[in-house]
Amino acid sequence: MSDPILENRIIDEFTRRFVPPPHRLNGPHGADAELIALGPGSGRLLAVTTDALSEEAASGLYDDPRLLGWMLVQANFSDLAAVGADPLGILVAITYPPSAGNEDLGRLAEGISEACGALGTYVLGGDTNQGREWSLCGTALGLVPQGRTVTRLGARPGDKLYVSGPCGQGSAYAFLKLFAPQAVSSLAFFHPVARLAEGRVVREHASAAMDTSDGLLHTADTLARLNRCRFVLDDEGRSVHPVALEMCRAQKFPSWLALASVHGEFELCFTLPPENVAAFLAAAAGLAWQPVCIGEVETGEGVSIRSGTDLLPLDTARIRNLAATAGSDPASYVRELINYGREVGS
């Protein structure tokens, strides 16, 4: 049966021509970062991931080089956080347009350096080129103790569903940036940070984990499909960031719509077996961290939202495919997503 998710079909068609690496421990789609065996006796796995920013720059979503640098680093290390890795550093490949002067490149470097400083990691090296427009790519590396990894696989009915913090900031930022330019001065709320420390706690207790860089509903749908379970979000207001809730109220959107955009943030979404919850919460308290329980895993399939006694099933395949069908036009994508939200209602 063909995968209903267009992005997955593209990835599978592209990668089927590659020889599967015998030292990679995760399968396709199985983890946010690739987990590589380092050899007998090492006691640790190499976690490596790569992520790029090009569409965000071309569309004007990120038009400040400093923000571009910050987001490049955070996006890459968020994938490492989702597998509970300790960071080693990042390689960066930068393509800059002829119009970029020393000031722009300086601000880009500042953003990269500030993000690395916030995460306690380093730029290991990289490459620079000149091209028609900005394009940035990072490759982050980290280490995970053997036997203590967490991937996207392992969730079971009865598990509790948690997020590391309220989601939807990315959706609010993208909507305001694209459709309410007068709000530009108020966009300082969007300064996401990869949850590396929290990820190291999650790896000790969770059955499955993934970051929310493509939005919480995308994440929940991916985990539900991989684990052949149904994910039920209870009272979605608890999982939505106050800024996103305010935006939804002002625009008369259902609040769950803030969780649907592929422009997410870098929270972690993870499942906990009930017997692990108490020890997990005690460990989280040691970080002065308050994770949010947003639902549970049930027998069945798909992603639904429970409000009181009502259960709203969402067409998450349609939601996820909107990004692929909109191509590189973020404004068109956002409009189609809003239309779906109004069609379904609250």
C-alpha positions in Angstrom: 0.0 0.0 0.0 1.4 3.4 -1.0 2.3 5.8 1.8 -0.3 8.5 2.0 2.3 11.1 3.0 3.8 12.7 -0.1 7.0 13.7 1.6 7.6 10.1 2.7 7.0 8.8 -0.8 9.6 11.2 -2.2 12.1 10.3 0.4 11.6 6.6 0.0 11.8 6.8 -3.8 15.0 8.8 -3.6 16.8 6.7 -0.9 15.8 3.2 -2.3 18.8 3.6 -4.6 21.2 3.7 -1.6 22.9 0.7 -0.1 21.7 0.5 3.6 24.7 1.2 5.9 25.4 -1.8 8.1 26.6 0.4 11.0 23.4 2.6 11.1 21.1 1.3 13.8 17.9 3.1 12.9 15.8 2.5 9.8 14.3 5.1 7.5 12.0 7.5 9.3 12.9 5.8 12.6 14.7 8.6 14.4 15.3 12.3 14.2 19.1 11.7 13.9 21.0 8.8 12.4 22.5 6.5 15.0 25.8 5.1 14.0 27.7 2.2 15.8 31.3 3.3 16.6 32.6 -0.2 17.1 33.0 -2.8 19.9 33.9 -1.4 23.3 33.2 2.2 22.5 30.1 2.3 24.8 28.6 5.2 22.7 26.8 5.8 19.5 27.4 8.6 17.1 24.3 10.7 16.5 24.4 12.8 13.3 21.9 14.9 11.4 21.7 17.5 8.7 19.3 20.3 8.2 19.1 23.2 5.7 17.5 26.7 5.6 16.9 27.9 2.1 13.1 28.3 1.6 12.9 30.3 4.8 15.4 32.8 3.5 14.0 32.9 -0.1 10.4 33.5 1.1 11.5 36.3 3.5 10.3 34.3 6.6 13.8 34.9 8.0 15.1 38.1 6.6 17.6 38.9 9.3 21.0 37.1 8.9 21.4 36.8 12.6 18.1 35.0 12.9 19.1 32.7 10.0 22.3 31.7 11.9 20.4 31.1 15.1 17.8 29.0 13.5 20.3 26.9 11.5 22.0 25.8 14.7 18.9 25.2 16.7 17.2 23.2 14.0 20.1 20.8 13.8 20.6 20.3 17.5 16.9 19.9 18.0 17.2 16.6 16.1 20.0 15.6 18.4 17.9 16.5 21.4 15.2 14.1 20.2 17.6 11.1 20.4 19.0 12.3 23.7 22.5 13.1 22.4 25.3 15.0 24.0 26.5 17.5 21.4 30.0 17.5 19.9 29.5 20.4 17.5 28.3 21.5 14.1 29.6 21.9 10.5 28.1 24.7 8.5 27.9 25.2 4.7 26.9 28.8 3.8 26.0 30.1 0.4 25.5 33.9 0.3 24.3 36.2 -2.4 26.5 38.9 -4.0 24.5 41.5 -2.3 25.6 40.3 1.1 28.2 42.5 2.6 30.5 42.2 5.6 27.8 43.4 7.9 25.3 40.7 6.8 28.0 37.9 7.1 29.0 39.3 10.4 25.4 39.1 11.7 25.1 35.6 10.4 28.2 34.5 12.2 26.9 36.2 15.4 23.7 34.3 15.2 25.5 31.0 14.7 28.0 31.8 17.5 25.2 32.9 20.0 23.2 29.7 19.3 26.2 27.5 19.9 27.0 29.4 23.1 23.4 28.9 24.3 23.7 25.2 23.7 27.2 24.8 25.0 28.6 23.5 21.7 30.9 24.7 18.9 31.3 25.2 15.2 33.7 22.5 14.0 34.2 23.8 10.5 32.4 24.0 7.2 32.3 25.7 3.8 31.4 29.0 2.2 30.3 29.8 -1.3 28.7 32.6 -3.3 25.4 32.0 -5.1 22.2 33.7 -6.2 20.6 33.7 -2.8 21.1 32.6 0.8 21.2 28.9 1.5 22.5 27.5 4.7 23.1 23.9 5.7 24.3 22.4 9.0 25.5 18.9 10.1 25.3 18.4 13.8 27.1 15.6 15.7 26.7 14.1 19.1 27.2 11.0 21.2 24.6 8.8 23.0 25.4 6.1 25.5 24.8 2.6 24.1 21.6 1.1 25.4 20.1 4.5 26.4 18.8 5.7 23.0 15.3 6.9 22.3 13.9 6.9 18.8 10.5 7.4 17.1 9.6 3.7 17.7 8.3 2.2 20.9 5.1 4.0 21.8 2.3 1.7 23.0 -1.4 2.0 24.0 -1.6 3.3 27.5 1.5 5.5 27.3 1.1 9.2 28.3 1.8 11.8 25.7 4.0 14.8 26.7 5.6 17.8 25.2 8.6 19.6 26.6 6.7 22.9 26.5 3.7 24.6 24.8 3.8 24.6 21.0 2.5 26.8 18.3 5.1 29.7 18.5 6.4 28.8 15.1 2.9 28.9 13.6 2.2 32.3 15.2 5.5 33.7 14.0 5.0 32.5 10.4 1.4 33.8 10.2 2.3 37.3 11.6 5.4 37.6 9.5 3.5 36.7 6.3 0.1 38.3 6.9 0.5 41.0 9.5 3.8 42.8 8.7 2.7 45.6 11.1 3.4 43.1 13.9 7.1 42.7 13.0 8.3 44.6 16.1 6.4 42.1 18.3 8.0 39.0 16.8 10.8 38.9 19.4 8.8 36.1 21.2 10.1 33.6 18.6 13.6 32.6 19.8 13.4 28.8 20.1 16.1 26.8 21.7 16.8 23.1 21.2 16.0 21.0 24.2 19.3 19.2 24.6 19.3 19.0 28.5 15.6 17.9 28.5 16.4 15.3 25.8 18.9 13.6 28.0 16.2 13.2 30.6 13.7 12.0 28.0 16.1 9.3 26.8 16.1 7.7 30.2 12.3 7.3 30.5 10.5 7.7 27.2 9.3 5.0 24.9 9.4 7.2 21.8 10.3 10.8 21.0 10.5 13.3 18.1 11.0 17.1 17.9 8.2 19.5 16.8 10.2 21.4 14.1 7.5 20.6 11.6 4.6 21.3 14.0 3.1 19.2 16.8 0.4 17.6 14.7 2.9 16.5 12.1 5.0 15.0 14.9 2.1 13.2 16.5 1.0 11.9 13.1 4.4 10.5 12.4 4.7 8.8 15.7 1.2 7.4 15.4 1.8 5.9 12.0 5.2 4.4 12.9 3.8 2.9 16.0 0.4 1.9 14.6 -1.4 3.6 17.4 -3.9 6.5 17.9 -2.7 9.7 19.5 -5.4 11.6 21.4 -4.7 15.2 22.5 -6.8 16.2 25.5 -7.8 19.9 25.8 -5.4 21.2 23.2 -5.3 24.5 25.0 -2.7 23.1 27.4 -0.4 22.3 24.5 -0.7 25.7 22.7 1.6 28.6 23.5 -0.1 31.7 24.9 1.0 33.8 21.9 -0.4 31.3 19.5 -3.7 31.1 21.5 -4.0 34.9 21.3 -3.4 34.8 17.5 -6.1 32.1 17.1 -8.6 34.1 19.1 -7.9 37.3 17.2 -8.3 35.5 13.8 -11.2 33.3 15.0 -9.1 30.1 14.2 -9.6 26.9 16.2 -6.7 26.7 18.6 -5.5 23.3 17.3 -4.7 25.0 14.0 -1.6 26.6 15.7 -0.3 23.0 16.1 -0.8 22.1 12.4 1.7 24.3 10.5 4.9 22.8 9.3 6.7 25.9 10.7 7.0 24.6 14.2 9.5 25.2 17.0 12.0 22.9 18.8 10.0 21.3 21.6 10.1 17.6 22.1 7.0 15.4 21.9 7.4 12.0 23.6 5.5 9.1 25.1 5.9 7.7 28.6 4.9 4.3 29.9 2.7 5.0 33.0 5.2 3.2 35.3 7.9 5.7 34.2 6.0 8.9 34.8 6.8 9.5 38.5 10.6 9.0 38.0 10.5 11.1 34.9 8.7 14.0 36.6 11.2 13.8 39.5 14.1 14.1 37.0 12.4 17.0 35.2 12.0 18.8 38.5 15.8 18.6 38.9 16.1 20.8 35.8 13.4 23.2 37.0 11.5 22.0 33.9 7.8 21.5 33.7 6.8 19.2 30.8 3.2 19.2 29.8 1.0 16.1 29.6 -1.2 16.6 26.6 -2.9 13.2 26.0 -2.4 9.6 25.7 -1.7 6.8 23.2 -4.7 4.5 22.4 -5.4 1.5 20.3 -6.5 2.5 16.8 -5.0 4.9 14.3 -4.7 8.6 13.5 -4.6 11.8 15.6 -7.7 13.1 17.4 -8.5 16.0 19.8 -10.7 15.3 22.8 -12.7 18.2 24.2 -15.0 17.1 27.0 -16.8 14.0 25.7 -16.3 15.0 22.1 -13.5 13.5 19.9 -12.4 15.4 16.8 -10.5 13.2 14.3 -8.1 15.2 12.2 -7.1 14.4 8.6 -3.4 14.6 9.4 -2.4 13.2 6.0 -4.2 16.1 4.3 -2.7 18.6 6.7 0.8 17.3 6.1 0.4 17.0 2.3 -0.7 20.7 2.1 3.0 21.7 2.4 4.0 19.5 -0.5 1.2 20.6 -2.8 1.8 24.3 -2.0 5.4 24.0 -3.2 7.6 26.8 -2.1 4.8 29.4 -1.7 4.4 29.7 2.1 1.6 32.2 1.8 -0.4 29.8 -0.3 0.3 27.0 2.2 -0.9 29.0 5.1 -4.1 30.0 3.3 -4.9 26.4 2.5 -4.3 25.4 6.1 -6.6 28.1 7.4 -9.3 26.9 4.9 -9.0 23.4 6.3 -9.2 24.7 9.9 -12.4 26.6 9.1 -13.8 23.6 7.3 -13.4 21.4 10.2 -14.1 23.9 12.9 -13.4 23.6 16.6 
